[in-house]
Amino acid sequence: MRFSWGPPYDPHTVLAGAFHTREGEFTSFCNPELDGLIDSVLATTDAAQRQELYDQIWQLLDDEAAVVPLLYPQRVYALRNEVDGFRLGGTEYDIAYAVQDVVIGAN
């Protein structure tokens, strides 16, 4: 299970704010190994190294059961038959981008 919160930015927007000892006050999670991994990923620009570090971070969070999701809200979207081209993105914040290719009355 993965932790998701907000738009699809780099994972550090949630990781540092929620799980780094110095910044993650609202979770009260403290793990020096995780702090080091987060610091390393923030200082790395190589995409492959960042991916490897993020994989280690998520594995550590999974192993520690640092996040226990309680619910995942279901979203329902209704469209008329005349609407064509609507595609959902990865998050609810993608709706504005999902409608850019919408055509009404194309059928």
Beta strands, then each sheet from edge to edge (+ up, - down):
strand 1: 83-84
strand 2: 103-104
sheet 1: 1+ 2-
end
